[in-house]
Amino acid sequence: MNSFKSFFKQRGLYLICLALLLVATITGVLAIRSVVNNVADLTQSRKNALEEDASWNQPDTIVTNPAEDVPVQTPVPTPQVSAQPSESPASSSAQQPSGAASAGGDASGASSVSSAVLPASPADTEPVQAFSGSELVYNETLGDWRTHNGADYAAQVGDKVHAVTAGTVTSVTEDALWGTVAEVKTLDGGTWRYCGLDKAQVKTGDELHQGDVLGTVGTIPSEREADPHLHLEYLDENGAYQDPEANK
């Protein structure tokens, strides 16, 4: 007993300091752990709040960037080719091929249409939207910027579409963007594309005279925001888009 008292008297102060240090250490560890847990809880709460915050559900902004999937062609000068008009109504009727007649061709219309007459609306010789060449223009329907590879001529749904020049019908197809499309290849190797037909009255292999009826005006899915019209394209012998106005 005396030895214990002697030891405590000699070492008591050290033991008390050691105990206080141990208590302080334990308290500090517990405090740090509490802070860490509180920070983790706060971070998780903020994360949950952000995920559930309805203010992030904003409507999409319409972005009108240039379309990258649309080829841009540089116009290449090509010789202008004009089909010769028929000498008389009688001669035109006599020379009318059976293929075009059976497909709904208009022999009397072919004799009265000159080389300057445009399709769909003979009284309107100016396009409502011209060929843009390499320049990007805004498409209201698709909501983007792209080249306008043809010329648009005002018309009413159901109006007859006349051939600009003589040629051979190479295809009549349904296109997701351009509706019913009739392609006519001319003697100079160029190709006319009549887009947005409602009813095609020609078929592949038909021989057409200038002014023959290909069908009637319908709608164009990729340009439905515009007024009714015929979208007309011209590709030269190399397959490059050219201005229809310069080649009609």
URCORFEN-V961059 format. One record per backbone hydrogen bond with DSSP energy under -1.0 kcal/mol. NH is the residue of the N-H (numbers start at 0). CO is the residue of the C=O. E is the energy in kcal/mol with one decimal. If there is no record, write none. Layout:
# URCORFEN-V961059
nh->NH co->CO e->E
nh->NH co->CO e->E
This chain:
# URCORFEN-V961059
nh->4 co->0 e->-2.2
nh->5 co->1 e->-2.3
nh->6 co->2 e->-2.5
nh->7 co->3 e->-2.8
nh->8 co->4 e->-2.4
nh->9 co->5 e->-1.9
nh->10 co->6 e->-3.1
nh->11 co->7 e->-2.0
nh->14 co->10 e->-2.2
nh->15 co->11 e->-2.5
nh->16 co->12 e->-2.3
nh->17 co->13 e->-2.5
nh->18 co->14 e->-2.5
nh->19 co->15 e->-2.7
nh->20 co->16 e->-2.5
nh->21 co->17 e->-2.3
nh->22 co->18 e->-2.6
nh->23 co->19 e->-2.6
nh->24 co->20 e->-2.4
nh->25 co->21 e->-2.6
nh->26 co->22 e->-2.7
nh->27 co->23 e->-2.5
nh->28 co->24 e->-2.5
nh->29 co->25 e->-2.4
nh->30 co->26 e->-2.3
nh->31 co->27 e->-2.7
nh->32 co->28 e->-2.5
nh->33 co->29 e->-2.0
nh->34 co->30 e->-2.4
nh->35 co->31 e->-2.7
nh->36 co->32 e->-2.4
nh->37 co->33 e->-2.4
nh->38 co->34 e->-2.6
nh->39 co->35 e->-2.4
nh->40 co->36 e->-2.5
nh->41 co->37 e->-2.5
nh->42 co->38 e->-2.7
nh->43 co->39 e->-2.4
nh->44 co->40 e->-2.3
nh->45 co->41 e->-2.6
nh->46 co->42 e->-2.2
nh->47 co->43 e->-2.6
nh->48 co->44 e->-2.4
nh->49 co->45 e->-2.3
nh->50 co->46 e->-2.1
nh->51 co->47 e->-1.9
nh->55 co->52 e->-1.3
nh->56 co->53 e->-1.6
nh->57 co->55 e->-2.2
nh->66 co->144 e->-3.3
nh->91 co->87 e->-2.3
nh->92 co->88 e->-2.2
nh->93 co->89 e->-2.0
nh->94 co->90 e->-1.9
nh->100 co->96 e->-1.9
nh->101 co->97 e->-2.5
nh->102 co->98 e->-1.2
nh->103 co->100 e->-1.4
nh->104 co->99 e->-2.8
nh->109 co->105 e->-1.9
nh->110 co->106 e->-1.5
nh->116 co->113 e->-1.3
nh->120 co->118 e->-2.9
nh->123 co->120 e->-1.8
nh->127 co->151 e->-2.3
nh->128 co->151 e->-1.1
nh->131 co->147 e->-2.5
nh->134 co->131 e->-2.1
nh->136 co->145 e->-3.0
nh->138 co->143 e->-3.2
nh->142 co->138 e->-2.2
nh->144 co->64 e->-1.1
nh->145 co->136 e->-2.5
nh->150 co->231 e->-2.7
nh->151 co->128 e->-2.8
nh->152 co->229 e->-2.4
nh->154 co->227 e->-1.6
nh->157 co->216 e->-2.2
nh->158 co->155 e->-2.5
nh->160 co->214 e->-2.8
nh->162 co->211 e->-2.7
nh->166 co->207 e->-1.8
nh->167 co->184 e->-2.7
nh->168 co->205 e->-2.8
nh->169 co->182 e->-2.5
nh->170 co->182 e->-1.2
nh->172 co->180 e->-2.5
nh->174 co->178 e->-2.8
nh->178 co->174 e->-2.0
nh->180 co->172 e->-3.1
nh->181 co->193 e->-2.0
nh->182 co->170 e->-2.6
nh->183 co->191 e->-2.6
nh->184 co->167 e->-2.9
nh->185 co->189 e->-2.5
nh->188 co->185 e->-1.6
nh->190 co->234 e->-2.7
nh->191 co->183 e->-3.0
nh->192 co->232 e->-2.6
nh->193 co->181 e->-2.8
nh->194 co->230 e->-2.9
nh->195 co->177 e->-1.4
nh->196 co->179 e->-2.3
nh->197 co->215 e->-3.3
nh->200 co->213 e->-3.8
nh->204 co->168 e->-3.3
nh->205 co->202 e->-2.0
nh->207 co->166 e->-3.4
nh->210 co->162 e->-2.3
nh->211 co->208 e->-2.1
nh->213 co->160 e->-3.1
nh->215 co->198 e->-1.3
nh->216 co->158 e->-2.4
nh->217 co->195 e->-2.8
nh->221 co->176 e->-2.8
nh->222 co->219 e->-1.7
nh->225 co->222 e->-1.4
nh->229 co->152 e->-2.5
nh->230 co->194 e->-1.5
nh->231 co->150 e->-2.8
nh->232 co->192 e->-2.2
nh->234 co->190 e->-2.6
nh->235 co->239 e->-2.4
nh->238 co->235 e->-2.3
nh->241 co->233 e->-3.0
nh->246 co->243 e->-1.1
